[in-house]
Amino acid sequence: MARRGTGCAVRGAGQHHRGLTPRELAIMDRWDAGQSIRQIARELGRDVEAVRKLVIYYDGAAEHRLHCSGMQASNAAFLSALREARA
């Protein structure tokens, strides 16, 4: 999966997110490395919603990407239902 966040490819993990707590840093480094919110939450034993809120707070584009991916999944399900109904 593609790396996210600005500067991640140039600087080492952790150097991009200065001033974060170790827990926040662990979440954002995993997000920048391309892990999904669910993967991060599961790996760190955190609540999915808490991870989602933190990612959205520190990565402004994350909310838009999450919204778009949700729409894509919804559209795919709708298209599949239409195809099934026509068959």
N, CA, C and O of each residue as an XYZ file, in Angstrom:
348
protein
N       0.841     -1.177      0.000
C       0.000      0.000      0.000
C       0.890      1.245      0.000
O       1.993      1.233      0.546
N       0.409      2.287     -0.602
C       1.193      3.519     -0.719
C       1.358      4.195      0.635
O       0.484      4.127      1.499
N       2.498      4.846      0.794
C       2.749      5.584      2.034
C       1.922      6.858      2.021
O       1.692      7.456      0.970
N       1.480      7.263      3.197
C       0.671      8.475      3.325
C       1.424      9.498      4.159
O       2.440      9.187      4.781
N       0.916     10.710      4.162
C       1.510     11.765      4.983
C       2.642     12.455      4.247
O       3.304     11.855      3.400
N       2.855     13.692      4.566
C       3.916     14.437      3.898
C       5.245     14.178      4.560
O       5.329     14.119      5.787
N       6.257     14.026      3.787
C       7.603     13.884      4.302
C       7.995     12.487      4.736
O       9.144     12.269      5.119
N       7.088     11.544      4.689
C       7.378     10.203      5.192
C       8.446      9.503      4.379
O       9.277      8.781      4.930
N       8.430      9.709      3.089
C       9.410      9.031      2.246
C      10.792      9.650      2.407
O      11.805      8.995      2.163
N      10.828     10.904      2.817
C      12.096     11.616      2.938
C      12.716     11.412      4.316
O      13.920     11.182      4.431
N      11.897     11.498      5.361
C      12.382     11.373      6.731
C      12.004     10.017      7.288
O      11.077      9.372      6.799
N      12.719      9.586      8.307
C      12.431      8.317      8.953
C      11.131      8.369      9.736
O      10.631      9.451     10.045
N      10.581      7.207     10.057
C       9.351      7.129     10.840
C       9.541      7.863     12.156
O      10.599      7.777     12.780
N       8.528      8.572     12.564
C       8.574      9.306     13.822
C       9.095     10.722     13.681
O       8.735     11.583     14.483
N       9.917     10.990     12.705
C      10.468     12.330     12.543
C       9.442     13.284     11.958
O       9.554     14.498     12.124
N       8.454     12.746     11.281
C       7.426     13.588     10.666
C       6.455     14.126     11.714
O       5.997     15.264     11.613
N       6.148     13.322     12.703
C       5.124     13.673     13.690
C       5.763     14.068     15.024
O       5.681     13.319     15.998
N       6.379     15.206     15.068
C       7.013     15.671     16.303
C       5.947     16.192     17.267
O       4.942     16.768     16.848
N       6.180     15.982     18.556
C       5.287     16.509     19.572
C       4.122     15.602     19.924
O       3.290     15.972     20.752
N       4.039     14.433     19.323
C       2.964     13.504     19.643
C       3.373     12.617     20.813
O       4.560     12.410     21.065
N       2.378     12.098     21.520
C       2.658     11.125     22.574
C       3.140      9.835     21.904
O       2.908      9.641     20.710
N       3.800      8.962     22.642
C       4.234      7.689     22.040
C       3.081      6.897     21.428
O       3.246      6.269     20.382
N       1.906      6.924     22.077
C       0.736      6.206     21.545
C       0.268      6.828     20.227
O      -0.017      6.113     19.267
N       0.191      8.160     20.186
C      -0.213      8.851     18.957
C       0.812      8.608     17.848
O       0.453      8.397     16.690
N       2.066      8.642     18.215
C       3.138      8.408     17.252
C       3.045      7.007     16.651
O       3.231      6.832     15.447
N       2.758      6.017     17.484
C       2.618      4.635     16.994
C       1.482      4.535     15.987
O       1.601      3.840     14.978
N       0.385      5.227     16.259
C      -0.759      5.210     15.340
C      -0.406      5.900     14.028
O      -0.633      5.341     12.955
N       0.148      7.107     14.101
C       0.421      7.866     12.884
C       1.529      7.236     12.041
O       1.471      7.289     10.812
N       2.526      6.646     12.675
C       3.566      5.966     11.894
C       2.979      4.791     11.119
O       3.350      4.554      9.970
N       2.074      4.067     11.739
C       1.434      2.940     11.039
C       0.529      3.444      9.916
O       0.479      2.847      8.840
N      -0.185      4.540     10.167
C      -1.038      5.136      9.134
C      -0.197      5.579      7.941
O      -0.551      5.320      6.791
N       0.921      6.249      8.226
C       1.813      6.718      7.165
C       2.414      5.546      6.385
O       2.721      5.680      5.201
N       2.580      4.410      7.042
C       3.138      3.229      6.383
C       2.095      2.506      5.535
O       2.430      1.562      4.819
N       0.821      2.941      5.608
C      -0.200      2.375      4.739
C      -1.164      1.419      5.405
O      -2.007      0.839      4.721
N      -1.076      1.230      6.715
C      -2.016      0.340      7.388
C      -3.381      1.000      7.481
O      -3.489      2.225      7.552
N      -4.423      0.174      7.481
C      -5.779      0.702      7.632
C      -6.041      1.020      9.102
O      -5.308      0.583      9.989
N      -7.087      1.777      9.335
C      -7.454      2.139     10.700
C      -7.778      0.888     11.509
O      -7.388      0.777     12.671
N      -8.487     -0.045     10.900
C      -8.826     -1.298     11.601
C      -7.570     -2.096     11.944
O      -7.463     -2.648     13.039
N      -6.627     -2.156     11.015
C      -5.377     -2.870     11.281
C      -4.626     -2.231     12.444
O      -4.123     -2.927     13.326
N      -4.555     -0.908     12.440
C      -3.851     -0.185     13.501
C      -4.519     -0.447     14.844
O      -3.846     -0.757     15.826
N      -5.838     -0.323     14.886
C      -6.573     -0.520     16.133
C      -6.358     -1.932     16.671
O      -6.119     -2.122     17.864
N      -6.444     -2.913     15.784
C      -6.263     -4.306     16.194
C      -4.836     -4.542     16.705
O      -4.641     -5.167     17.748
N      -3.850     -4.041     15.969
C      -2.449     -4.254     16.326
C      -2.081     -3.593     17.653
O      -1.299     -4.144     18.428
N      -2.642     -2.414     17.915
C      -2.290     -1.672     19.121
C      -3.294     -1.869     20.265
O      -3.117     -1.322     21.353
N      -4.349     -2.654     20.011
C      -5.348     -2.882     21.047
C      -6.141     -1.632     21.400
O      -6.508     -1.424     22.556
N      -6.401     -0.805     20.396
C      -7.122      0.453     20.586
C      -8.497      0.364     19.945
O      -8.736     -0.480     19.081
N      -9.392      1.233     20.368
C     -10.721      1.332     19.797
C     -10.633      1.901     18.381
O      -9.918      2.876     18.149
N     -11.345      1.305     17.447
C     -11.305      1.741     16.046
C     -11.704      3.209     15.927
O     -11.071      3.962     15.187
N     -12.731      3.616     16.635
C     -13.201      5.000     16.536
C     -12.157      5.983     17.081
O     -11.996      7.076     16.539
N     -11.458      5.605     18.136
C     -10.412      6.471     18.696
C      -9.266      6.642     17.705
O      -8.728      7.737     17.546
N      -8.899      5.549     17.041
C      -7.834      5.611     16.030
C      -8.292      6.472     14.860
O      -7.531      7.308     14.373
N      -9.526      6.278     14.404
C     -10.064      7.058     13.286
C     -10.036      8.552     13.604
O      -9.617      9.354     12.769
N     -10.474      8.928     14.794
C     -10.494     10.347     15.178
C      -9.087     10.940     15.209
O      -8.870     12.064     14.758
N      -8.148     10.187     15.737
C      -6.772     10.683     15.812
C      -6.189     10.869     14.413
O      -5.547     11.881     14.133
N      -6.411      9.896     13.543
C      -5.890      9.981     12.175
C      -6.498     11.175     11.451
O      -5.789     11.915     10.768
N      -7.784     11.363     11.593
C      -8.440     12.499     10.941
C      -7.918     13.823     11.498
O      -7.741     14.784     10.748
N      -7.674     13.878     12.796
C      -7.176     15.106     13.416
C      -5.792     15.480     12.885
O      -5.532     16.647     12.590
N      -4.909     14.493     12.764
C      -3.532     14.783     12.356
C      -3.298     14.697     10.845
O      -2.301     15.219     10.347
N      -4.188     14.057     10.125
C      -4.049     13.955      8.666
C      -5.336     14.473      8.052
O      -6.295     13.719      7.885
N      -5.362     15.754      7.714
C      -6.572     16.406      7.221
C      -7.194     15.739      6.011
O      -8.413     15.791      5.845
N      -6.397     15.118      5.168
C      -6.927     14.466      3.970
C      -7.537     13.105      4.290
O      -8.230     12.527      3.454
N      -7.285     12.592      5.487
C      -7.763     11.258      5.843
C      -9.282     11.180      5.830
O      -9.841     10.196      5.348
N      -9.956     12.193      6.347
C     -11.415     12.156      6.397
C     -11.992     12.051      4.994
O     -12.933     11.292      4.764
N     -11.439     12.801      4.065
C     -11.906     12.749      2.684
C     -11.672     11.355      2.086
O     -12.562     10.797      1.445
N     -10.469     10.794      2.298
C     -10.165      9.460      1.769
C     -11.088      8.402      2.358
O     -11.559      7.516      1.645
N     -11.351      8.496      3.675
C     -12.235      7.530      4.318
C     -13.655      7.655      3.783
O     -14.335      6.652      3.564
N     -14.094      8.877      3.577
C     -15.430      9.103      3.022
C     -15.526      8.519      1.613
O     -16.505      7.851      1.280
N     -14.515      8.768      0.795
C     -14.518      8.259     -0.582
C     -14.475      6.736     -0.624
O     -15.168      6.118     -1.432
N     -13.666      6.128      0.240
C     -13.595      4.668      0.230
C     -14.913      4.070      0.701
O     -15.316      3.009      0.225
N     -15.587      4.738      1.631
C     -16.908      4.284      2.063
C     -17.928      4.383      0.951
O     -18.775      3.503      0.793
N     -17.847      5.455      0.180
C     -18.749      5.618     -0.959
C     -18.470      4.559     -2.021
O     -19.405      4.023     -2.615
N     -17.206      4.253     -2.265
C     -16.861      3.236     -3.254
C     -17.433      1.881     -2.851
O     -17.983      1.165     -3.688
N     -17.307      1.533     -1.589
C     -17.831      0.252     -1.110
C     -19.347      0.221     -1.248
O     -19.919     -0.793     -1.649
N     -19.989      1.321     -0.918
C     -21.441      1.422     -1.024
C     -21.888      1.309     -2.481
O     -22.852      0.609     -2.789
N     -21.186      1.999     -3.365
C     -21.518      1.938     -4.792
C     -21.311      0.538     -5.351
O     -22.110      0.070     -6.163
N     -20.257     -0.128     -4.928
C     -19.981     -1.487     -5.400
C     -21.083     -2.438     -4.951
O     -21.512     -3.298     -5.721
N     -21.542     -2.292     -3.717
C     -22.618     -3.138     -3.207
C     -23.909     -2.874     -3.981
O     -24.640     -3.805     -4.318
N     -24.180     -1.613     -4.257
C     -25.386     -1.251     -5.017
C     -25.330     -1.817     -6.434
O     -26.314     -2.370     -6.926
N     -24.179     -1.677     -7.085
C     -24.007     -2.201     -8.441
C     -24.167     -3.720     -8.458
O     -24.791     -4.277     -9.361
N     -23.610     -4.371     -7.473
C     -23.740     -5.829     -7.381
C     -25.212     -6.235     -7.219
O     -25.662     -7.198     -7.839
N     -25.942     -5.515     -6.402
C     -27.363     -5.804     -6.207
C     -28.159     -5.585     -7.490
O     -29.069     -6.353     -7.799
N     -27.815     -4.533     -8.235
C     -28.479     -4.280     -9.517
C     -28.225     -5.405    -10.512
O     -29.145     -5.871    -11.184
N     -26.982     -5.833    -10.601
C     -26.627     -6.908    -11.515
C     -27.345     -8.191    -11.140
O     -27.828     -8.924    -12.002
N     -27.407     -8.451     -9.849
C     -28.079     -9.658     -9.359
C     -29.579     -9.607     -9.679
O     -30.173    -10.619    -10.051
N     -30.179     -8.430     -9.532
C     -31.598     -8.270     -9.802
C     -31.907     -8.455    -11.291
O     -32.983     -8.935    -11.650
N     -30.970     -8.076    -12.147
C     -31.185     -8.200    -13.597
C     -30.981     -9.640    -14.090
O     -31.485    -10.023    -15.146
N     -30.248    -10.412    -13.321
C     -29.928    -11.784    -13.752
C     -31.096    -12.727    -13.605
O     -30.979    -13.910    -13.927
